[in-house]
């Protein structure tokens, strides 16, 4: 009876419900039209096996049941239709004979006594997964379907484990063993090539020459040059002669075969040449913003030429500042003048103990060599009547101008 019943787990069903929900169940053991008794109540048929935890039954009349025991009876008529089962089993065996059988490996390697050529063995229980194929009566390891770990550029100080991936000298490698300081390109027992570095392709030609006789000018220009250069319509090129005295630049308007046409928007130099170099250049930049005004120069510019004399009188200038009075070096009494007897020539001493004041000037660097006096302001003193041969005394007023 054990083989005809199934009781694993518990079930729940709502009053008047049609869905039986299992917990810890494996309903794929059941078939349509098997029977189920819930909580020892009358049996009902299984209409549909939805999945391992859900069944569909007729409307449940036994009231709500929550996490209760059950007994499933494997008595579906489908279990006893021999012809249908035989057909399905025949299809299954035919497929397995053609595609091979998978055996689960529970140890380290497959059992050598089982399997036929073309069968597979798969180990998933411990460690890395491993796949074997039965060839000529023996199991041959095929691959380990485990993920890899990228460790970056190979480093001699890094310890690599199996399935670690690294790159070196343009190629990538996957480690087969635990290893340290084993360069991948020279240690095939420790590393497998994952992706090898490809060969370097030819570099594209980006410049050409032309022997066309062309005069320097803006606008459309045509040159005969080499075919196959990496010129693209709209790309900007510069065309120049050997000493760069003749230069044109502009975008390519056409390039077909050996004929190149440009629309020159820049041209410098005069004349023509039949020896040109044509090179790709950058796009013409936009005009830059106006720069800031420079600082004023502290160095005066050169004096301009004197202009012609004007015949029209200019406006009267503003009144000048009040002039200073007579300049002198020191002042005091006549007796105090003696303190300055050794001053240098043109030293001026103003004597102020008399009226009018008197100005004395050193006539030389000699001691007490005073010239004067010259009277400053007021009237000169009346002295004795001199002879007609005496020098005439001149009185000067060096007072401050009004």
C-alpha positions as CSV (number, residue, x, y, z in Angstrom):
1,X,0.0,0.0,0.0
2,X,2.9,2.3,0.7
3,X,3.7,2.7,-3.1
4,X,0.1,3.6,-3.8
5,X,-0.1,6.5,-1.2
6,X,1.7,9.8,-0.7
7,X,1.6,11.7,2.6
8,X,4.6,14.0,2.7
9,X,4.0,17.4,4.2
10,X,0.7,19.1,5.2
11,X,-2.1,20.8,3.3
12,X,-4.6,23.6,3.7
13,X,-7.9,24.3,1.9
14,X,-10.6,26.9,2.3
15,X,-14.3,26.1,2.9
16,X,-15.9,25.7,-0.5
17,X,-12.5,26.2,-2.0
18,X,-11.0,24.3,-5.0
19,X,-7.3,24.8,-4.4
20,X,-5.3,22.6,-2.1
21,X,-2.1,24.3,-0.9
22,X,0.7,22.1,0.3
23,X,3.6,22.8,2.6
24,X,6.7,20.6,2.2
25,X,4.9,18.6,-0.5
26,X,6.0,17.2,-3.8
27,X,2.8,16.9,-5.7
28,X,4.6,16.0,-9.0
29,X,4.3,12.4,-7.6
30,X,0.5,12.7,-8.2
31,X,-1.5,12.4,-11.4
32,X,-4.8,13.7,-12.6
33,X,-7.7,11.6,-11.2
34,X,-5.7,10.4,-8.2
35,X,-7.7,10.8,-5.0
36,X,-6.9,12.8,-1.8
37,X,-8.3,12.5,1.7
38,X,-7.8,15.7,3.8
39,X,-7.8,15.4,7.6
40,X,-9.3,11.9,7.3
41,X,-12.4,13.2,5.6
42,X,-14.0,11.6,2.5
43,X,-11.8,11.3,-0.5
44,X,-12.1,13.7,-3.5
45,X,-10.5,13.4,-6.9
46,X,-7.5,15.4,-8.1
47,X,-8.6,17.4,-11.1
48,X,-5.3,19.1,-11.9
49,X,-1.7,18.9,-10.5
50,X,-0.6,22.6,-10.8
51,X,2.8,22.3,-9.2
52,X,4.6,20.6,-6.3
53,X,2.5,22.6,-3.7
54,X,-0.8,23.2,-5.5
55,X,-3.7,20.8,-6.5
56,X,-7.1,21.6,-8.0
57,X,-10.1,19.6,-6.6
58,X,-13.9,19.8,-6.8
59,X,-15.6,22.3,-4.4
60,X,-14.5,21.3,-0.9
61,X,-17.4,20.5,1.4
62,X,-15.5,19.6,4.5
63,X,-15.0,23.1,6.0
64,X,-11.8,25.1,6.2
65,X,-8.7,23.0,6.9
66,X,-5.3,24.6,7.8
67,X,-2.0,22.7,7.8
68,X,-3.5,19.3,8.3
69,X,-2.4,15.8,7.4
70,X,-3.6,14.1,4.2
71,X,-3.4,10.9,2.2
72,X,-3.1,10.9,-1.6
73,X,-4.1,7.7,-3.3
74,X,-2.3,6.9,-6.5
75,X,-5.2,5.3,-8.2
76,X,-5.6,7.4,-11.4
77,X,-6.6,5.3,-14.4
78,X,-3.8,7.1,-16.3
79,X,-1.4,5.0,-14.2
80,X,-2.7,1.8,-15.7
81,X,-3.0,2.6,-19.4
82,X,-0.3,0.3,-20.6
83,X,-0.4,1.2,-24.3
84,X,0.0,5.0,-23.7
85,X,2.8,4.4,-21.2
86,X,4.6,2.0,-23.5
87,X,4.5,4.6,-26.4
88,X,5.9,7.4,-24.1
89,X,8.6,5.1,-22.6
90,X,9.6,4.1,-26.1
91,X,10.0,7.7,-27.1
92,X,12.1,8.3,-24.0
93,X,14.4,5.4,-24.5
94,X,14.9,6.4,-28.2
95,X,15.9,9.9,-27.1
96,X,18.3,8.7,-24.5
97,X,19.9,6.2,-26.8
98,X,20.4,9.0,-29.3
99,X,21.5,11.8,-27.0
100,X,23.1,9.9,-24.1
101,X,22.2,9.5,-20.4
102,X,23.4,11.8,-17.6
103,X,24.7,10.1,-14.5
104,X,25.0,12.0,-11.2
105,X,28.5,11.6,-9.8
106,X,28.6,11.3,-6.0
107,X,32.3,10.8,-5.5
108,X,35.3,12.5,-7.0
109,X,35.0,10.8,-10.4
110,X,32.3,8.7,-12.2
111,X,32.1,5.0,-11.5
112,X,34.0,3.4,-14.4
113,X,31.7,0.3,-14.4
114,X,28.6,2.3,-15.4
115,X,27.5,4.1,-18.6
116,X,27.8,3.6,-22.3
117,X,29.8,5.5,-24.9
118,X,28.1,8.9,-25.5
119,X,26.7,9.1,-21.9
120,X,27.6,12.1,-19.6
121,X,28.4,12.2,-16.0
122,X,28.0,15.4,-13.9
123,X,29.4,16.1,-10.5
124,X,27.6,19.0,-8.6
125,X,27.8,17.7,-5.0
126,X,31.1,19.2,-3.7
127,X,33.7,21.7,-5.0
128,X,33.8,22.8,-8.6
129,X,31.3,21.3,-11.0
130,X,32.7,18.8,-13.5
131,X,31.4,17.2,-16.7
132,X,32.6,13.9,-18.2
133,X,31.8,12.1,-21.5
134,X,32.0,8.3,-21.9
135,X,34.5,7.7,-24.8
136,X,35.7,4.2,-25.7
137,X,34.6,2.7,-22.4
138,X,36.2,5.4,-20.2
139,X,35.0,8.7,-18.7
140,X,36.9,11.7,-20.2
141,X,36.7,15.1,-18.3
142,X,35.3,17.8,-20.6
143,X,35.0,21.0,-18.6
144,X,34.2,22.6,-15.3
145,X,31.2,24.9,-15.6
146,X,32.2,27.2,-12.8
147,X,32.5,31.0,-12.8
148,X,35.9,32.7,-13.2
149,X,37.3,35.5,-11.2
150,X,39.1,38.3,-13.0
151,X,42.3,39.3,-11.1
152,X,43.5,42.1,-13.4
153,X,46.9,42.4,-14.9
154,X,49.2,39.5,-14.0
155,X,51.4,40.2,-10.9
156,X,54.3,38.0,-9.9
157,X,53.4,38.6,-6.2
158,X,49.8,37.4,-6.5
159,X,48.8,33.9,-5.7
160,X,46.3,32.7,-8.3
161,X,43.7,29.9,-7.7
162,X,42.0,27.6,-10.2
163,X,39.7,29.6,-12.6
164,X,41.2,32.9,-11.8
165,X,41.6,35.0,-14.9
166,X,44.4,37.5,-15.6
167,X,45.8,39.4,-18.6
168,X,49.4,39.8,-19.7
169,X,51.1,41.1,-22.9
170,X,47.9,41.6,-24.7
171,X,46.5,38.1,-24.0
172,X,44.2,36.7,-21.2
173,X,44.7,33.5,-19.3
174,X,42.7,31.2,-16.9
175,X,44.5,29.5,-14.1
176,X,44.4,25.7,-13.9
177,X,46.1,25.4,-10.6
178,X,47.1,27.4,-7.5
179,X,50.3,29.1,-8.5
180,X,52.5,32.1,-7.7
181,X,55.1,33.8,-10.0
182,X,54.3,31.5,-12.9
183,X,54.1,33.8,-16.0
184,X,51.1,32.6,-18.0
185,X,52.7,32.8,-21.4
186,X,55.5,30.4,-20.4
187,X,53.8,28.0,-17.9
188,X,51.1,26.1,-19.9
189,X,50.8,23.5,-17.1
190,X,49.5,26.2,-14.8
191,X,47.6,28.4,-17.3
192,X,45.3,28.1,-20.3
193,X,45.0,30.8,-23.0
194,X,41.6,32.4,-22.7
195,X,42.0,35.0,-25.5
196,X,45.2,35.5,-27.4
197,X,46.5,38.8,-28.6
198,X,45.6,39.5,-32.2
199,X,48.1,40.7,-34.8
200,X,48.5,44.4,-35.4
201,X,46.6,45.6,-38.4
202,X,48.1,48.0,-40.9
203,X,48.0,51.7,-39.9
204,X,45.8,53.9,-42.1
205,X,47.4,56.4,-44.4
206,X,46.4,59.9,-43.4
207,X,48.5,62.1,-45.7
208,X,49.4,62.2,-49.4
209,X,51.3,64.1,-52.0
210,X,50.4,65.8,-55.3
211,X,52.3,66.9,-58.3
212,X,49.3,69.0,-59.6
213,X,50.2,72.5,-60.6
214,X,47.9,74.7,-58.5
215,X,48.0,78.4,-57.7
216,X,47.4,79.5,-54.2
217,X,43.8,80.9,-53.8
218,X,40.7,80.5,-51.7
219,X,37.8,78.5,-53.1
220,X,37.6,75.1,-54.8
221,X,40.9,73.4,-55.6
222,X,41.6,70.0,-57.2
223,X,44.6,67.8,-56.7
224,X,45.7,64.4,-58.1
225,X,47.0,62.3,-55.2
226,X,47.2,58.7,-54.0
227,X,44.1,56.4,-53.8
228,X,43.1,54.7,-50.5
229,X,44.1,57.5,-48.2
230,X,41.9,57.8,-45.1
231,X,40.3,61.0,-46.3
232,X,36.7,61.7,-45.5
233,X,34.4,64.3,-47.1
234,X,34.1,67.2,-44.7
235,X,37.4,66.4,-43.1
236,X,39.8,69.4,-42.9
237,X,43.2,69.2,-44.7
238,X,46.2,71.5,-45.1
239,X,48.0,71.6,-48.4
240,X,51.5,73.1,-48.5
241,X,54.7,73.2,-50.6
242,X,58.1,72.0,-49.1
243,X,59.1,75.3,-47.5
244,X,55.5,76.2,-46.4
245,X,55.6,79.5,-48.3
246,X,52.5,78.4,-50.1
247,X,49.7,77.1,-47.9
248,X,46.0,76.4,-48.4
249,X,43.5,74.8,-45.9
250,X,39.9,73.8,-46.0
251,X,37.4,70.9,-45.9
252,X,37.3,68.0,-48.4
253,X,34.4,68.4,-50.8
254,X,35.2,65.2,-52.8
255,X,37.6,62.3,-52.8
256,X,37.3,59.6,-55.5
257,X,40.0,57.4,-56.8
258,X,43.1,59.7,-57.1
259,X,41.2,63.0,-57.3
260,X,40.9,65.1,-54.2
261,X,38.9,68.4,-54.1
262,X,38.9,70.9,-51.2
263,X,37.2,74.2,-50.6
264,X,40.1,76.4,-49.3
265,X,39.0,78.9,-46.7
266,X,42.6,79.8,-45.9
267,X,45.3,80.7,-48.3
268,X,48.7,82.3,-47.8
269,X,51.5,83.0,-50.2
270,X,51.6,84.0,-53.9
271,X,52.2,81.9,-56.9
272,X,51.8,78.2,-57.8
273,X,53.6,74.9,-57.1
274,X,53.6,71.3,-58.4
275,X,55.0,69.8,-55.2
276,X,52.3,69.6,-52.5
277,X,51.9,67.7,-49.2
278,X,48.3,67.0,-48.1
279,X,47.7,66.3,-44.4
280,X,44.7,66.0,-42.2
281,X,44.4,68.9,-39.8
282,X,42.0,70.0,-37.0
283,X,38.9,72.0,-37.6
284,X,39.1,75.7,-38.0
285,X,38.7,77.2,-34.6
286,X,36.2,80.0,-33.8
287,X,37.4,83.6,-33.4
288,X,38.4,84.1,-29.8
289,X,36.9,86.7,-27.5
290,X,38.5,90.2,-27.4
291,X,41.3,90.3,-24.8
292,X,41.3,92.5,-21.8
293,X,42.8,96.0,-22.2
294,X,46.4,96.2,-21.2
295,X,47.8,98.3,-18.4
296,X,48.8,101.8,-19.2
297,X,52.5,102.2,-20.0
298,X,54.6,104.0,-17.4
299,X,57.1,104.9,-20.1
300,X,56.2,108.2,-21.9
301,X,56.0,108.0,-25.7
302,X,58.3,110.0,-28.0
303,X,57.5,113.7,-28.3
304,X,55.7,114.5,-31.4
305,X,56.8,117.2,-33.9
306,X,56.1,120.8,-33.1
307,X,52.9,121.9,-34.7
308,X,52.6,125.0,-36.9
309,X,52.0,128.3,-35.0
310,X,48.4,129.1,-34.6
311,X,47.2,132.4,-36.1
312,X,44.3,132.4,-33.6
313,X,45.2,133.6,-30.1
314,X,44.5,131.0,-27.6
315,X,42.4,131.5,-24.5
316,X,44.0,133.3,-21.5
317,X,45.5,130.8,-19.2
318,X,44.6,130.6,-15.5
319,X,46.3,132.8,-13.0
320,X,49.6,131.5,-11.8
321,X,50.3,130.6,-8.2
322,X,51.6,133.3,-5.9
323,X,55.4,133.5,-6.2
324,X,57.7,132.9,-3.3
325,X,59.8,135.8,-1.8
326,X,63.5,136.0,-1.9
327,X,65.4,132.9,-1.0
328,X,68.1,133.0,1.7
329,X,69.9,130.4,3.7
330,X,69.6,131.9,7.2
331,X,68.7,135.1,9.0
332,X,69.6,137.0,12.2
333,X,71.6,139.9,13.5
334,X,74.8,141.2,12.0
335,X,76.6,139.6,14.9
336,X,75.0,136.2,14.2
337,X,76.2,136.4,10.6
338,X,79.8,135.7,11.8
339,X,78.7,132.1,12.5
340,X,78.4,131.6,8.8
341,X,81.7,133.2,7.7
342,X,83.0,129.8,6.4
343,X,80.0,128.9,4.2
344,X,80.4,128.3,0.5
345,X,80.1,130.8,-2.3
346,X,76.5,132.2,-2.9
347,X,75.4,131.4,0.7
348,X,72.8,134.0,1.5
349,X,72.3,135.6,5.0
350,X,69.4,138.0,5.7
351,X,70.3,140.6,8.4
352,X,67.1,141.5,10.3
353,X,68.3,143.7,13.1
354,X,68.0,146.8,11.0
355,X,65.5,148.4,8.7
356,X,65.4,147.9,5.8
357,X,66.7,144.3,6.0
358,X,70.0,143.6,4.4
359,X,71.0,140.6,2.3
360,X,74.6,139.4,2.4
361,X,75.9,137.0,-0.2
362,X,79.2,135.0,0.1
363,X,81.3,136.1,-2.8
364,X,83.7,133.1,-2.6
365,X,84.5,130.1,-0.4
366,X,86.9,132.3,1.5
367,X,86.2,133.1,5.2
368,X,84.0,136.2,5.9
369,X,84.1,137.1,2.2
370,X,80.6,138.7,2.2
371,X,79.3,140.8,-0.7
372,X,76.6,143.4,0.0
373,X,74.6,144.4,1.7
374,X,71.6,144.7,-0.5
375,X,68.7,146.4,1.1
376,X,65.5,144.5,1.3
377,X,62.4,146.8,1.5
378,X,62.1,150.3,3.1
379,X,64.3,153.4,2.3
380,X,68.0,153.4,2.4
381,X,69.7,155.1,5.4
382,X,70.9,158.7,4.7
383,X,74.6,158.8,5.0
384,X,77.2,161.5,4.6
385,X,77.3,163.3,1.3
386,X,79.7,161.4,-0.8
387,X,81.8,162.7,-3.6
388,X,80.8,162.6,-7.1
389,X,83.1,159.7,-7.7
390,X,81.3,157.4,-5.1
391,X,79.3,154.5,-6.5
392,X,75.6,155.0,-6.8
393,X,73.6,152.9,-4.3
394,X,70.9,150.9,-5.9
395,X,67.9,149.8,-3.8
396,X,66.0,146.7,-4.8
397,X,62.7,145.6,-3.3
398,X,62.7,141.7,-3.2
399,X,59.5,141.6,-1.2
400,X,56.8,139.1,-1.9
401,X,54.7,139.9,-4.9
402,X,51.2,141.0,-4.2
